[in-house]
Amino acid sequence: MGAAEARCLRFCVVRVAFVHCVDGANAVRCECAMRHLTVSEFLQGINDVLSGVPALIEGEVSGFAIRQERWVFFSLKDASGIVDCFMPIWKLRHEVADGMLVRIAGVPGVYAKSGRFRITVEALEPVGEGSLRRAFELLKQKLEQEGVFAAARKRLLPRFPSRIGLIASSESAAYTDFVRILKNRWGDVEILVQDVAVQGADAIDDICGAFRWWSTARGDRPEVLVLIRGGGSLEDIQAFNAEAVARAIFASPIPVVVGVGHERDITIADLVADLRASTPSNAAELVVPDRREILAAINGHSEGMAMTLRMRVARCRSAVDRFLFHGTAFAHARLVRIDALVHGIAHRARLRMMETRTRIDGAERLLENLNPLRMLARGYSLTWVRGRLIRSANTVARGDVVHTRFSDGAIDAVVQ
């Protein structure tokens, strides 16, 4: 089948006119009306034509089901019609339940194996406040059961960050307010900006991409990430209620602050964040301190330390004065008592020395009187034989050599 015949076939299939027709582009007489089509050719022709007709449909969800954890099936209906829909689960970015009003974008076609008409959905989002609230509650319940919101997993922010990663639309008022307040409060901080869409079809992918960038970035990473967006309707802030964004925040290795909308607006992103800010301006107030408050606190601590030091010096001075006033008399009394004790000890020592001296003198006189040499001086002598003192004449014999000691000398003699 030639190209011209194929194009003609598609026109014929759509019109269900198996009769003479002409390809307007090439003015080729069509012969397809003269032959029969197989079922596959017929369905392929329909799908070829319908693939170029994008489907943008709003309707109420019915029969929502997930099969094999891979495929999503449901129907869209209104008061007088219904159409089947199909999509891969990875394209489903919002929680969906029966009865919700949704808007889909997809490609119509006929499923060849069943011959049933259906829409292959490329994108889906809830429509209307009721459906948006329902999707919010469904996702909140799911993530809460997984522990994604648990307070125990949330991290403290650095007290004085030097680098802040900002995920925001650089053209938004929220961005301008955040940067202005941040610089007014602290100033000495580096702001690293990831410019993202915060509304519309690209918002979810942009925000998730920013978190992936910071998670894998090398070098000096921010010490805290801040995700902000100004106020808007519930539909405007739907990107911050998307499961993909919630899981990107949950997986971030860097603490995350989220400030979306007004104070009354609470999104899924707020609940997952390590710290929720009521507004983008409040986010700036939370991530850095006010330098005026820090300086006031430093001055207060300095004054307190100075006062404490002065009080301690005064107490020490008072203690010294009391010692000098009361302690001098006490010390004098102690010195007098010590002096008396010293004198008493010295007197007793002198008496003891005199007694000892007297005893020594008496002993010397006694020893002197008992000294054998003094007796020799009076005419006595001492005689030894063989080293023994002779006390009797019978102790010596003729021929013994004796030794005699006088007071002024000694002699040796032989006994005759």
GULUM-737860 format. One line per field, with one value per residue (C-alpha): residue number from 1; y, x, z. Coordinates in nm, 3 decimals, m for minus. Each point is the difference from the previous one (the first is absolute). Layout:
! GULUM-737860
seq: (NUM|...)
c2: (Y|...)
c1: (X|...)
c3: (Z|...)
This chain:
! GULUM-737860
seq: (1|2|3|4|5|6|7|8|9|10|11|12|13|14|15|16|17|18|19|20|21|22|23|24|25|26|27|28|29|30|31|32|33|34|35|36|37|38|39|40|41|42|43|44|45|46|47|48|49|50|51|52|53|54|55|56|57|58|59|60|61|62|63|64|65|66|67|68|69|70|71|72|73|74|75|76|77|78|79|80|81|82|83|84|85|86|87|88|89|90|91|92|93|94|95|96|97|98|99|100|101|102|103|104|105|106|107|108|109|110|111|112|113|114|115|116|117|118|119|120|121|122|123|124|125|126|127|128|129|130|131|132|133|134|135|136|137|138|139|140|141|142|143|144|145|146|147|148|149|150|151|152|153|154|155|156|157|158|159|160|161|162|163|164|165|166|167|168|169|170|171|172|173|174|175|176|177|178|179|180|181|182|183|184|185|186|187|188|189|190|191|192|193|194|195|196|197|198|199|200|201|202|203|204|205|206|207|208|209|210|211|212|213|214|215|216|217|218|219|220|221|222|223|224|225|226|227|228|229|230|231|232|233|234|235|236|237|238|239|240|241|242|243|244|245|246|247|248|249|250|251|252|253|254|255|256|257|258|259|260|261|262|263|264|265|266|267|268|269|270|271|272|273|274|275|276|277|278|279|280|281|282|283|284|285|286|287|288|289|290|291|292|293|294|295|296|297|298|299|300|301|302|303|304|305|306|307|308|309|310|311|312|313|314|315|316|317|318|319|320|321|322|323|324|325|326|327|328|329|330|331|332|333|334|335|336|337|338|339|340|341|342|343|344|345|346|347|348|349|350|351|352|353|354|355|356|357|358|359|360|361|362|363|364|365|366|367|368|369|370|371|372|373|374|375|376|377|378|379|380|381|382|383|384|385|386|387|388|389|390|391|392|393|394|395|396|397|398|399|400|401|402|403|404|405|406|407|408|409|410|411|412|413|414|415|416)
c2: (0.000|0.335|0.313|0.170|m0.309|m0.024|0.361|m0.057|m0.318|0.196|0.250|m0.281|m0.183|0.306|0.081|m0.368|0.069|m0.294|0.177|0.218|0.270|0.217|0.090|0.376|0.046|m0.211|m0.038|m0.377|m0.206|m0.229|m0.371|m0.095|0.021|m0.298|m0.236|m0.140|0.099|m0.235|0.075|0.096|0.240|0.154|0.053|0.124|0.251|0.130|0.025|0.174|0.267|0.034|0.026|0.344|0.115|0.091|m0.065|0.256|m0.123|0.078|m0.251|m0.195|m0.301|m0.338|m0.352|0.116|m0.296|m0.072|m0.334|m0.179|0.316|0.128|0.096|0.234|m0.055|0.219|0.158|0.364|0.078|0.281|0.006|m0.158|m0.166|m0.213|m0.074|m0.252|0.122|m0.166|0.126|m0.130|0.046|0.203|0.276|0.023|0.293|0.051|m0.226|m0.088|m0.158|m0.064|0.302|0.253|0.251|m0.011|0.144|m0.228|0.044|m0.302|m0.177|m0.172|m0.339|m0.347|m0.287|m0.264|m0.306|0.103|0.246|0.244|0.371|0.162|0.293|m0.060|0.266|0.203|0.234|0.023|0.260|0.050|0.282|0.203|0.058|m0.312|m0.233|0.181|m0.034|m0.366|m0.063|0.189|m0.213|m0.325|0.082|0.134|m0.322|m0.213|0.186|0.024|m0.378|m0.028|0.231|0.272|0.272|m0.142|0.266|m0.234|0.008|0.378|0.173|0.319|0.293|0.147|0.305|0.219|m0.137|0.143|m0.157|m0.034|m0.184|0.174|m0.184|0.257|0.190|0.283|0.219|m0.033|0.246|m0.282|m0.020|0.377|0.013|m0.295|0.145|0.348|m0.122|m0.241|0.276|0.243|m0.253|m0.150|0.096|m0.208|m0.305|m0.143|m0.074|m0.276|0.015|m0.276|0.179|m0.225|0.018|m0.002|m0.037|m0.184|m0.315|0.037|0.090|m0.351|m0.107|0.329|m0.020|m0.367|0.071|0.277|m0.235|m0.264|0.263|0.100|m0.363|m0.096|0.330|m0.010|0.263|0.238|m0.094|0.221|m0.056|0.041|m0.010|0.233|m0.068|0.299|0.122|0.283|m0.034|m0.123|m0.223|m0.365|m0.088|0.246|m0.174|m0.358|m0.065|0.018|m0.267|m0.244|m0.328|0.035|0.333|m0.143|m0.290|0.230|0.206|m0.317|m0.134|0.324|m0.043|0.373|0.142|0.156|0.299|0.045|0.325|m0.012|0.240|0.171|m0.104|m0.190|m0.205|m0.339|m0.227|m0.351|0.158|0.197|m0.319|m0.184|0.289|0.011|0.339|0.164|0.375|0.170|0.223|0.054|0.303|m0.211|m0.254|0.271|0.080|m0.364|m0.089|0.288|0.194|0.377|0.150|0.278|m0.257|m0.183|0.324|0.090|m0.346|0.032|0.343|m0.137|m0.292|0.235|0.229|m0.298|m0.138|0.342|0.033|m0.349|0.078|0.324|m0.179|m0.268|0.261|0.184|m0.324|m0.076|0.351|m0.024|m0.332|0.150|0.296|m0.230|m0.200|0.308|0.137|m0.314|m0.215|0.231|m0.034|m0.370|m0.033|0.207|m0.222|m0.306|0.149|0.079|m0.354|m0.144|0.223|m0.121|m0.358|0.058|0.158|m0.283|m0.260|0.184|0.025|m0.366|m0.081|0.204|m0.176|m0.337|0.093|0.112|m0.326|m0.194|0.199|m0.070|m0.371|0.000|0.183|m0.248|m0.290|0.154|0.040|m0.356|m0.131|0.208|m0.138|m0.353|0.050|m0.258|0.245|0.231|m0.291|m0.068|0.358|m0.076|m0.272|m0.294|m0.203|m0.265|m0.316|m0.242|m0.336|m0.154|0.278|m0.068|0.226|m0.157|m0.005|m0.259|m0.100|m0.354|0.078|0.048|m0.233|0.042|0.123|0.165|0.331|0.251|0.346|0.267|0.332|0.307|0.340|0.142|m0.303|m0.379|m0.266|m0.364|m0.242|m0.364|m0.183|m0.138)
c1: (0.000|0.143|0.018|m0.281|m0.220|0.074|m0.104|m0.314|m0.073|0.008|m0.254|m0.219|0.010|m0.101|m0.288|m0.093|m0.048|0.127|m0.079|0.174|0.215|0.289|0.312|m0.025|0.372|0.110|m0.317|0.049|m0.309|m0.059|m0.023|m0.041|m0.378|0.013|0.173|m0.081|0.202|0.123|m0.108|0.356|0.021|m0.330|0.100|0.347|m0.156|m0.228|0.289|0.222|m0.261|m0.098|0.364|0.010|m0.306|0.108|m0.264|m0.051|m0.287|m0.154|m0.218|m0.076|0.221|m0.172|0.136|0.351|0.239|0.374|0.107|0.333|0.130|0.071|m0.322|m0.284|m0.354|m0.306|m0.293|m0.096|m0.370|m0.249|m0.378|m0.040|0.326|0.296|0.344|0.265|0.349|0.337|0.344|0.333|0.018|0.323|m0.192|m0.252|0.113|m0.305|m0.205|m0.327|m0.324|m0.343|m0.224|0.281|m0.022|0.319|0.143|0.198|0.215|0.051|m0.028|m0.323|0.013|m0.144|0.156|0.045|m0.035|m0.342|m0.115|m0.090|0.050|0.211|0.225|0.369|0.058|0.321|m0.085|m0.267|m0.082|m0.292|m0.242|m0.206|0.055|m0.187|0.214|0.318|m0.083|m0.079|0.330|0.180|m0.157|0.069|0.368|0.032|m0.143|0.230|0.320|m0.095|m0.031|0.350|0.144|0.098|m0.138|0.151|0.148|0.283|0.155|m0.002|0.336|0.106|0.110|0.351|m0.005|0.216|m0.002|0.251|m0.159|m0.371|m0.145|m0.317|m0.250|m0.244|m0.112|0.251|m0.271|m0.242|m0.073|0.068|0.360|0.048|m0.148|0.209|0.330|m0.079|m0.094|0.294|0.252|m0.166|0.009|0.346|0.167|0.316|m0.139|0.038|m0.328|0.019|m0.312|m0.169|m0.254|m0.306|m0.360|m0.228|m0.327|m0.114|0.100|0.376|m0.007|0.024|0.289|0.184|m0.028|0.100|0.291|0.123|0.005|0.184|0.256|0.077|0.006|0.266|0.190|0.369|0.201|m0.148|m0.366|m0.256|m0.046|m0.377|m0.246|m0.299|m0.299|m0.236|m0.297|m0.245|m0.372|m0.260|m0.302|0.003|0.053|0.292|0.197|m0.070|0.365|0.069|m0.263|0.158|0.139|0.316|0.084|m0.073|0.239|0.268|m0.013|0.002|0.307|0.199|0.326|m0.018|m0.255|m0.298|m0.219|m0.325|m0.195|m0.296|m0.290|m0.160|m0.001|m0.329|0.134|0.140|0.139|0.143|0.343|m0.046|m0.073|0.307|0.243|0.236|m0.151|m0.316|m0.011|m0.339|0.107|0.310|0.085|m0.029|0.236|0.268|m0.060|0.039|0.319|0.215|m0.003|m0.046|0.345|m0.147|m0.134|0.334|0.190|m0.245|0.046|0.380|m0.013|m0.231|0.234|0.300|m0.170|m0.105|0.354|0.140|m0.252|0.078|0.373|m0.054|m0.207|0.266|0.274|m0.211|m0.056|0.374|0.083|m0.251|0.146|0.351|m0.124|m0.167|0.316|0.212|m0.243|m0.081|0.290|0.277|m0.110|m0.047|0.339|0.161|m0.155|0.123|0.351|0.004|m0.110|0.260|0.270|m0.095|0.013|0.343|0.134|m0.138|0.156|0.336|m0.007|m0.078|0.275|0.252|m0.098|0.029|0.343|0.119|m0.117|0.172|0.320|0.000|m0.043|0.281|0.232|m0.073|0.065|0.329|0.115|m0.097|0.183|0.300|0.008|m0.028|0.274|0.281|0.262|m0.076|0.069|0.331|0.097|m0.019|0.270|m0.195|0.085|m0.165|0.181|m0.106|0.128|m0.099|m0.263|m0.165|0.010|0.200|m0.213|0.210|0.368|m0.108|m0.108|0.358|0.300|0.369|0.100|m0.339|0.024|m0.227|m0.111|m0.040|m0.178|0.078|m0.164|0.277|0.105|0.045|0.274|0.044|0.171|0.089|m0.107|0.310)
c3: (0.000|m0.106|0.215|m0.190|0.031|0.375|0.055|m0.204|0.198|0.325|m0.138|m0.122|0.331|0.196|m0.234|m0.027|m0.370|m0.199|m0.327|m0.249|0.171|m0.106|0.196|m0.004|0.039|m0.295|m0.211|m0.015|m0.076|0.301|m0.059|0.368|m0.026|m0.228|0.249|0.344|0.314|0.264|0.357|0.090|m0.297|0.094|0.366|m0.098|m0.236|0.274|0.250|m0.255|m0.050|0.368|0.112|m0.153|0.194|0.358|0.264|0.279|0.214|0.336|0.177|0.313|0.082|0.014|0.044|0.095|0.031|0.000|m0.147|0.038|0.168|m0.350|m0.178|0.093|m0.134|0.054|m0.182|m0.038|m0.003|0.010|0.006|m0.343|m0.103|0.106|m0.146|0.109|0.091|0.046|0.111|0.137|0.375|m0.016|m0.177|0.283|0.213|0.218|0.221|m0.173|0.123|m0.141|m0.007|m0.047|m0.282|m0.207|m0.318|m0.230|m0.308|m0.219|m0.333|m0.109|m0.167|m0.029|0.192|m0.268|0.225|0.128|m0.264|0.279|m0.033|0.274|0.081|0.071|0.265|m0.001|0.289|0.268|0.262|0.235|m0.083|0.243|0.368|0.106|m0.210|0.094|0.367|m0.046|m0.179|0.276|0.273|m0.183|m0.049|0.354|0.143|m0.216|0.090|0.365|0.020|m0.149|0.267|m0.248|0.230|0.322|0.225|0.105|m0.350|m0.034|0.030|0.172|m0.213|0.034|0.228|m0.221|m0.359|m0.246|m0.315|m0.072|m0.300|m0.120|m0.222|m0.139|m0.306|m0.033|m0.156|0.291|0.278|0.247|m0.123|0.028|0.351|0.119|m0.123|0.136|0.348|0.011|m0.075|0.241|0.283|m0.044|m0.326|0.023|m0.180|m0.350|m0.182|m0.264|m0.218|m0.198|m0.223|m0.044|m0.113|0.305|m0.190|m0.310|m0.183|0.053|0.369|0.147|m0.224|0.058|0.378|0.016|m0.235|0.230|0.299|m0.203|m0.103|0.357|0.115|m0.254|m0.027|0.086|0.178|0.252|0.033|0.175|0.371|m0.036|m0.293|m0.022|m0.227|m0.035|m0.200|0.046|0.060|m0.244|m0.039|0.094|m0.366|m0.025|0.276|m0.108|m0.082|0.375|0.064|m0.245|0.130|m0.210|0.166|0.344|m0.057|m0.142|0.321|0.212|m0.183|0.024|0.196|0.081|0.249|m0.180|0.084|m0.194|m0.015|m0.237|m0.037|0.297|0.363|m0.039|m0.295|0.103|m0.269|m0.001|m0.053|0.324|0.192|m0.135|0.048|0.297|0.080|m0.131|m0.056|m0.015|m0.293|m0.217|0.215|0.313|m0.160|m0.019|0.366|0.100|m0.186|0.128|0.328|0.024|0.042|0.213|0.244|m0.001|0.067|0.277|0.151|m0.019|0.164|0.268|0.070|0.009|0.248|0.207|0.005|0.093|0.284|0.124|m0.005|0.189|0.264|0.044|0.036|0.258|0.197|m0.007|0.113|0.283|0.108|0.005|0.203|0.251|0.029|0.051|0.257|0.195|m0.094|0.133|0.363|m0.041|m0.161|0.281|0.264|m0.187|m0.020|0.375|0.077|m0.234|0.159|0.347|m0.116|m0.155|0.317|0.213|m0.225|0.009|0.383|0.040|m0.250|0.201|0.324|m0.171|m0.135|0.348|0.155|m0.273|0.046|0.375|m0.059|m0.254|0.238|0.279|m0.231|m0.112|0.361|0.083|m0.303|0.087|0.352|m0.129|m0.260|0.070|m0.113|0.292|0.241|m0.175|0.068|0.370|m0.029|m0.122|m0.309|m0.216|m0.121|m0.276|m0.105|m0.325|m0.039|0.336|0.305|0.285|0.312|0.195|0.008|m0.054|m0.350|m0.127|m0.024|m0.029|m0.340|m0.082|m0.173|0.165|m0.104|0.266|m0.049|0.214|m0.009|m0.215|m0.205|m0.014|0.028|m0.088|0.240|0.041|0.315|0.185)
